[in-house]
Amino acid sequence: MIPVALAHEPPEFDAKVRQPGLSAIDELVGRQPRLKRPGRKREKLADKEQDIPADAFPPCWREALPEMLVAYERRCAYLAMYIHHATGNPTVDHVLPKSYTWNQVYEWANYRLCAAIINSKKGALLTLVDPFSIGPGWFVLNLNTLHVERGDVAPEAEWNRIDATLPMLNHRLCVQEREEYVRCYRLGPGAGGFDLAYLEYRAPFIASELRRQGRLVRGDT
């Protein structure tokens, strides 16, 4: 993992995601919806917003996925790798889960672009680190095993959260994908691989760790 900066909220996000989502919440707690929509009115499920079941929120957040793919260059916020089919389709992760914070379900700042394999493992956990809140060097890469490890500079107050995140990052398929990136970079473009610039775009965490550990090749700096 490397620090990720929050991208600017797209101009159309409010109309495409926030307002339809809040209107759905109106219906789910028995209020008159703020927006008109075709079809039957949603059934009331709770008296208060915080009591709405997590799986009852309509997935309006999916409408933000095209803009997220552009804003975050199709890289998983947790893996810092381009989202290929090996790690699943791109998904919208709620860093503050729907079951805990109803008022963040339809907020751009609460969304992380996430490979499906990571989102399925993360679930509604609050014990993991947020890639938008980590510092440089909190995570490092063991270039012998291609497993992510806790960095020496990670603050002790975050050790438990970092250590809880590592198993998710070191899923077998994620490790295999890191192995393939390193292999192709070491081959180079003349032998069917690719150069450092491509690696930095597709897998910036791997590129930064190769550079930090003095393991770049072909005179790359």
One Martini backbone bead per residue (centre of mass of N, CA, C, O) as a GRO file, in nm:
protein
  221
    1MET     BB    1   0.098   0.034   0.018
    2ILE     BB    2  -0.004   0.367  -0.062
    3PRO     BB    3  -0.065   0.674  -0.074
    4VAL     BB    4  -0.391   0.831  -0.125
    5ALA     BB    5  -0.561   1.068  -0.300
    6LEU     BB    6  -0.829   1.258  -0.305
    7ALA     BB    7  -1.051   1.308  -0.532
    8HIS     BB    8  -1.246   1.495  -0.698
    9GLU     BB    9  -1.558   1.567  -0.719
   10PRO     BB   10  -1.779   1.517  -0.939
   11PRO     BB   11  -2.019   1.714  -1.081
   12GLU     BB   12  -2.238   1.456  -1.113
   13PHE     BB   13  -2.264   1.315  -0.832
   14ASP     BB   14  -2.513   1.438  -0.696
   15ALA     BB   15  -2.720   1.347  -0.922
   16LYS     BB   16  -2.629   1.031  -0.943
   17VAL     BB   17  -2.601   0.967  -0.613
   18ARG     BB   18  -2.683   1.136  -0.365
   19GLN     BB   19  -2.983   1.210  -0.422
   20PRO     BB   20  -3.094   0.925  -0.482
   21GLY     BB   21  -3.001   0.809  -0.209
   22LEU     BB   22  -3.156   1.003  -0.018
   23SER     BB   23  -3.433   0.934  -0.137
   24ALA     BB   24  -3.428   0.639  -0.052
   25ILE     BB   25  -3.411   0.695   0.250
   26ASP     BB   26  -3.676   0.832   0.279
   27GLU     BB   27  -3.842   0.574   0.213
   28LEU     BB   28  -3.713   0.374   0.430
   29VAL     BB   29  -3.846   0.591   0.665
   30GLY     BB   30  -4.133   0.716   0.541
   31ARG     BB   31  -4.075   0.938   0.347
   32GLN     BB   32  -4.079   1.175   0.127
   33PRO     BB   33  -3.936   1.196  -0.158
   34ARG     BB   34  -3.720   1.424  -0.321
   35LEU     BB   35  -3.758   1.229  -0.567
   36LYS     BB   36  -3.862   1.134  -0.866
   37ARG     BB   37  -3.977   0.802  -0.973
   38PRO     BB   38  -4.012   0.521  -1.115
   39GLY     BB   39  -4.238   0.330  -0.976
   40ARG     BB   40  -4.245   0.200  -0.682
   41LYS     BB   41  -4.251   0.246  -0.366
   42ARG     BB   42  -4.069   0.209  -0.105
   43GLU     BB   43  -4.035   0.031   0.167
   44LYS     BB   44  -4.056   0.046   0.489
   45LEU     BB   45  -3.775  -0.042   0.732
   46ALA     BB   46  -3.752   0.225   0.920
   47ASP     BB   47  -3.741   0.493   1.156
   48LYS     BB   48  -3.427   0.507   1.116
   49GLU     BB   49  -3.142   0.538   0.946
   50GLN     BB   50  -2.956   0.352   1.141
   51ASP     BB   51  -3.175   0.097   1.084
   52ILE     BB   52  -3.081   0.032   0.815
   53PRO     BB   53  -3.002  -0.209   0.628
   54ALA     BB   54  -2.722  -0.256   0.446
   55ASP     BB   55  -2.877  -0.424   0.204
   56ALA     BB   56  -3.100  -0.177   0.138
   57PHE     BB   57  -2.919  -0.005  -0.018
   58PRO     BB   58  -2.902   0.142  -0.296
   59PRO     BB   59  -2.651   0.116  -0.565
   60CYS     BB   60  -2.562   0.420  -0.655
   61TRP     BB   61  -2.243   0.403  -0.645
   62ARG     BB   62  -2.203   0.270  -0.929
   63GLU     BB   63  -2.219   0.546  -1.086
   64ALA     BB   64  -1.909   0.623  -0.994
   65LEU     BB   65  -1.708   0.425  -1.135
   66PRO     BB   66  -1.612   0.568  -1.395
   67GLU     BB   67  -1.480   0.810  -1.241
   68MET     BB   68  -1.288   0.638  -1.064
   69LEU     BB   69  -1.121   0.508  -1.289
   70VAL     BB   70  -1.004   0.779  -1.379
   71ALA     BB   71  -0.902   0.915  -1.112
   72TYR     BB   72  -0.740   0.616  -1.030
   73GLU     BB   73  -0.632   0.454  -1.281
   74ARG     BB   74  -0.740   0.158  -1.203
   75ARG     BB   75  -0.644   0.153  -0.900
   76CYS     BB   76  -0.605   0.000  -0.620
   77ALA     BB   77  -0.593   0.133  -0.306
   78TYR     BB   78  -0.459  -0.124  -0.162
   79LEU     BB   79  -0.257  -0.248  -0.393
   80ALA     BB   80  -0.140  -0.059  -0.613
   81MET     BB   81  -0.305  -0.185  -0.868
   82TYR     BB   82  -0.411  -0.283  -1.143
   83ILE     BB   83  -0.727  -0.394  -1.248
   84HIS     BB   84  -0.757  -0.717  -1.294
   85HIS     BB   85  -0.902  -1.025  -1.332
   86ALA     BB   86  -0.740  -1.172  -1.108
   87THR     BB   87  -0.872  -0.950  -0.884
   88GLY     BB   88  -1.107  -0.844  -1.026
   89ASN     BB   89  -1.337  -0.629  -1.033
   90PRO     BB   90  -1.434  -0.323  -1.003
   91THR     BB   91  -1.502  -0.140  -0.697
   92VAL     BB   92  -1.696  -0.002  -0.432
   93ASP     BB   93  -1.566   0.116  -0.136
   94HIS     BB   94  -1.657   0.142   0.204
   95VAL     BB   95  -1.471   0.256   0.454
   96LEU     BB   96  -1.745   0.322   0.578
   97PRO     BB   97  -1.975   0.128   0.651
   98LYS     BB   98  -2.315   0.091   0.605
   99SER     BB   99  -2.363  -0.029   0.905
  100TYR     BB  100  -2.246   0.260   1.047
  101THR     BB  101  -2.290   0.499   0.800
  102TRP     BB  102  -2.549   0.633   0.642
  103ASN     BB  103  -2.426   0.934   0.571
  104GLN     BB  104  -2.186   0.774   0.374
  105VAL     BB  105  -2.303   0.602   0.135
  106TYR     BB  106  -2.326   0.886  -0.069
  107GLU     BB  107  -2.002   0.951  -0.050
  108TRP     BB  108  -1.713   1.015  -0.210
  109ALA     BB  109  -1.506   1.016   0.040
  110ASN     BB  110  -1.598   0.696   0.105
  111TYR     BB  111  -1.450   0.605  -0.154
  112ARG     BB  112  -1.294   0.306  -0.296
  113LEU     BB  113  -1.096   0.170  -0.516
  114CYS     BB  114  -1.164  -0.188  -0.573
  115ALA     BB  115  -1.091  -0.496  -0.569
  116ALA     BB  116  -1.290  -0.761  -0.534
  117ILE     BB  117  -1.102  -0.939  -0.353
  118ILE     BB  118  -1.085  -0.717  -0.132
  119ASN     BB  119  -1.382  -0.652  -0.073
  120SER     BB  120  -1.457  -0.945   0.018
  121LYS     BB  121  -1.253  -0.939   0.267
  122LYS     BB  122  -1.327  -0.674   0.417
  123GLY     BB  123  -1.603  -0.568   0.435
  124ALA     BB  124  -1.705  -0.435   0.770
  125LEU     BB  125  -1.433  -0.345   0.856
  126LEU     BB  126  -1.253  -0.124   1.109
  127THR     BB  127  -0.940  -0.258   1.138
  128LEU     BB  128  -0.839  -0.110   0.892
  129VAL     BB  129  -0.666   0.057   0.672
  130ASP     BB  130  -0.647   0.368   0.508
  131PRO     BB  131  -0.508   0.477   0.211
  132PHE     BB  132  -0.581   0.792   0.285
  133SER     BB  133  -0.408   0.764   0.592
  134ILE     BB  134  -0.133   0.694   0.520
  135GLY     BB  135   0.213   0.652   0.526
  136PRO     BB  136   0.517   0.645   0.435
  137GLY     BB  137   0.636   0.313   0.494
  138TRP     BB  138   0.415   0.129   0.631
  139PHE     BB  139   0.472  -0.032   0.366
  140VAL     BB  140   0.632  -0.328   0.245
  141LEU     BB  141   0.846  -0.527   0.022
  142ASN     BB  142   0.911  -0.858  -0.024
  143LEU     BB  143   1.126  -0.965  -0.284
  144ASN     BB  144   1.116  -1.279  -0.222
  145THR     BB  145   0.783  -1.318  -0.167
  146LEU     BB  146   0.577  -1.072  -0.232
  147HIS     BB  147   0.517  -0.956   0.046
  148VAL     BB  148   0.352  -0.767   0.263
  149GLU     BB  149   0.478  -0.535   0.509
  150ARG     BB  150   0.574  -0.388   0.788
  151GLY     BB  151   0.712  -0.095   0.852
  152ASP     BB  152   0.947   0.068   1.049
  153VAL     BB  153   0.782   0.361   1.036
  154ALA     BB  154   0.546   0.265   1.168
  155PRO     BB  155   0.324   0.341   1.389
  156GLU     BB  156   0.237   0.185   1.676
  157ALA     BB  157  -0.070   0.271   1.674
  158GLU     BB  158  -0.095   0.098   1.375
  159TRP     BB  159  -0.020  -0.206   1.392
  160ASN     BB  160  -0.290  -0.356   1.415
  161ARG     BB  161  -0.411  -0.253   1.146
  162ILE     BB  162  -0.188  -0.345   0.962
  163ASP     BB  163  -0.188  -0.651   1.040
  164ALA     BB  164  -0.493  -0.686   0.951
  165THR     BB  165  -0.430  -0.616   0.639
  166LEU     BB  166  -0.219  -0.818   0.522
  167PRO     BB  167  -0.385  -1.073   0.441
  168MET     BB  168  -0.536  -0.928   0.213
  169LEU     BB  169  -0.273  -0.847   0.044
  170ASN     BB  170  -0.173  -1.178   0.061
  171HIS     BB  171  -0.313  -1.302  -0.143
  172ARG     BB  172  -0.239  -1.525  -0.375
  173LEU     BB  173  -0.321  -1.350  -0.628
  174CYS     BB  174  -0.160  -1.097  -0.546
  175VAL     BB  175   0.118  -1.225  -0.543
  176GLN     BB  176   0.117  -1.324  -0.837
  177GLU     BB  177   0.096  -1.042  -0.961
  178ARG     BB  178   0.361  -0.934  -0.850
  179GLU     BB  179   0.541  -1.145  -0.983
  180GLU     BB  180   0.469  -1.060  -1.276
  181TYR     BB  181   0.570  -0.773  -1.265
  182VAL     BB  182   0.865  -0.835  -1.195
  183ARG     BB  183   0.926  -1.019  -1.431
  184CYS     BB  184   0.861  -0.816  -1.664
  185TYR     BB  185   1.061  -0.601  -1.579
  186ARG     BB  186   1.322  -0.780  -1.595
  187LEU     BB  187   1.295  -0.840  -1.897
  188GLY     BB  188   1.174  -0.630  -2.070
  189PRO     BB  189   1.077  -0.504  -2.380
  190GLY     BB  190   1.278  -0.696  -2.556
  191ALA     BB  191   1.139  -0.972  -2.386
  192GLY     BB  192   0.814  -0.915  -2.323
  193GLY     BB  193   0.802  -0.678  -2.141
  194PHE     BB  194   0.879  -0.390  -1.934
  195ASP     BB  195   0.908  -0.082  -1.810
  196LEU     BB  196   0.920   0.146  -1.557
  197ALA     BB  197   0.687   0.329  -1.645
  198TYR     BB  198   0.475   0.105  -1.648
  199LEU     BB  199   0.508   0.015  -1.356
  200GLU     BB  200   0.438   0.292  -1.226
  201TYR     BB  201   0.145   0.288  -1.335
  202ARG     BB  202   0.042  -0.012  -1.250
  203ALA     BB  203   0.276  -0.047  -0.988
  204PRO     BB  204   0.393   0.175  -0.768
  205PHE     BB  205   0.477   0.008  -0.522
  206ILE     BB  206   0.683  -0.172  -0.661
  207ALA     BB  207   0.860   0.049  -0.779
  208SER     BB  208   0.934   0.187  -0.506
  209GLU     BB  209   1.069  -0.071  -0.382
  210LEU     BB  210   1.289  -0.115  -0.590
  211ARG     BB  211   1.419   0.158  -0.543
  212ARG     BB  212   1.466   0.151  -0.233
  213GLN     BB  213   1.630  -0.144  -0.265
  214GLY     BB  214   1.813  -0.145  -0.527
  215ARG     BB  215   1.634  -0.324  -0.783
  216LEU     BB  216   1.696  -0.203  -1.031
  217VAL     BB  217   1.727  -0.198  -1.389
  218ARG     BB  218   1.907  -0.085  -1.662
  219GLY     BB  219   1.970   0.201  -1.509
  220ASP     BB  220   1.754   0.271  -1.333
  221THR     BB  221   1.604   0.561  -1.119
   0.00000   0.00000   0.00000
